Amino acid sequence: MEQVQYISDEDKNVTGVIVPIDLWKEIQSEKETAYLLKGETMKRRLLEAKNRREGIPFNEACKKLGV
């Protein structure tokens, strides 16, 4: 289990937490995914991309994007 540290004030009210960076990144990723899945269009696009079996090489995609 990741170690989470709680910060409290002088009245012992929890005012914040310190979490390991790996846990923080996981939380942020989950929040982003949840946000994207709120919209039906984006939800459909993400599911289509997840199930896609064809694609183009990364370098070719970068070229097309001008990156």
Backbone hydrogen bonds in HBPLUS format (Angstrom, degrees):
<---DONOR---> <-ACCEPTOR-->    atom                        ^
c    i                          cat <-CA-CA->   ^        H-A-AA   ^      H-
h    n   atom  resd res      DA  || num        DHA   H-A  angle D-A-AA Bond
n    s   type  num  typ     dist DA aas  dist angle  dist       angle   num
A0005-GLN N   A0018-ILE O   2.90 MM  13  4.98 169.9  1.91 150.8 153.2     1
A0018-ILE N   A0005-GLN O   2.71 MM  13  4.98 152.0  1.79 146.7 153.9     2
A0007-ILE N   A0016-GLY O   2.80 MM   9  4.96 169.4  1.81 140.8 137.8     3
A0015-THR N   A0007-ILE O   2.71 MM   8  5.67 160.0  1.74 146.2 153.5     4
A0016-GLY N   A0007-ILE O   3.32 MM   9  4.96 143.6  2.46 137.9 132.7     5
A0009-ASP N   A0013-ASN O   2.98 MM   4  5.53 151.4  2.07 142.5 147.5     6
A0012-LYS N   A0009-ASP O   2.92 MM   3  5.21 157.6  1.97 119.1 120.9     7
A0023-LEU N   A0020-PRO O   3.08 MM   3  5.45 120.7  2.45 107.5 121.2     8
A0024-TRP N   A0020-PRO O   3.03 MM   4  6.35 158.8  2.07 152.9 159.7     9
A0025-LYS N   A0021-ILE O   2.91 MM   4  6.14 160.2  1.95 153.8 157.7    10
A0026-GLU N   A0022-ASP O   3.11 MM   4  6.32 152.6  2.19 140.8 148.1    11
A0027-ILE N   A0023-LEU O   2.94 MM   4  6.22 158.3  1.98 152.8 158.6    12
A0028-GLN N   A0024-TRP O   2.92 MM   4  6.18 164.1  1.94 154.4 158.5    13
A0029-SER N   A0025-LYS O   2.95 MM   4  6.08 156.7  2.01 145.3 151.6    14
A0030-GLU N   A0026-GLU O   3.00 MM   4  6.22 159.0  2.05 148.7 153.9    15
A0031-LYS N   A0027-ILE O   2.95 MM   4  6.22 155.1  2.01 150.0 157.1    16
A0032-GLU N   A0028-GLN O   2.97 MM   4  6.20 158.3  2.02 149.4 154.9    17
A0033-THR N   A0029-SER O   2.96 MM   4  6.19 162.0  2.00 150.3 155.1    18
A0034-ALA N   A0030-GLU O   2.93 MM   4  6.09 162.9  1.96 147.9 152.8    19
A0035-TYR N   A0031-LYS O   2.94 MM   4  6.15 154.9  2.01 146.7 153.5    20
A0036-LEU N   A0032-GLU O   2.96 MM   4  6.22 162.4  1.99 151.9 156.2    21
A0037-LEU N   A0033-THR O   2.93 MM   4  6.13 149.2  2.03 150.1 158.8    22
A0038-LYS N   A0035-TYR O   3.20 MM   3  5.42 158.2  2.25 105.2 111.8    23
A0043-LYS N   A0039-GLY O   2.88 MM   4  5.99 157.3  1.93 152.0 159.6    24
A0044-ARG N   A0040-GLU O   2.94 MM   4  6.09 160.5  1.97 147.1 151.6    25
A0045-ARG N   A0041-THR O   2.97 MM   4  6.23 162.0  2.00 150.1 155.2    26
A0046-LEU N   A0042-MET O   2.85 MM   4  6.02 161.9  1.89 153.9 158.2    27
A0047-LEU N   A0043-LYS O   3.02 MM   4  6.22 160.7  2.06 149.2 154.4    28
A0048-GLU N   A0044-ARG O   2.91 MM   4  6.12 155.7  1.97 149.5 156.6    29
A0049-ALA N   A0045-ARG O   2.91 MM   4  6.10 160.4  1.95 148.5 153.8    30
A0050-LYS N   A0046-LEU O   2.89 MM   4  6.06 154.5  1.95 145.4 152.9    31
A0051-ASN N   A0047-LEU O   3.08 MM   4  6.23 150.0  2.17 142.6 149.6    32
A0052-ARG N   A0048-GLU O   2.97 MM   4  5.98 114.1  2.42 139.1 155.5    33
A0052-ARG N   A0049-ALA O   3.29 MM   3  5.05 150.3  2.38  94.6 103.3    34
A0060-GLU N   A0057-PRO O   3.06 MM   3  5.32 120.1  2.43 103.2 117.8    35
A0061-ALA N   A0057-PRO O   3.05 MM   4  6.42 156.4  2.10 154.9 162.1    36
A0062-CYS N   A0058-PHE O   2.95 MM   4  6.27 158.1  1.99 155.0 161.0    37
A0063-LYS N   A0059-ASN O   3.02 MM   4  6.25 153.9  2.09 143.1 150.0    38
A0064-LYS N   A0060-GLU O   2.98 MM   4  6.28 162.4  2.01 151.9 155.9    39
A0065-LEU N   A0061-ALA O   2.96 MM   4  6.20 145.1  2.09 144.9 154.9    40
A0066-GLY N   A0062-CYS O   2.91 MM   4  5.99 111.9  2.38 136.0 153.0    41
A0067-VAL N   A0062-CYS O   2.83 MM   5  4.96 165.5  1.85 151.9 150.2    42
A0066-GLY N   A0063-LYS O   3.03 MM   3  4.99 147.2  2.14  97.7 107.9    43
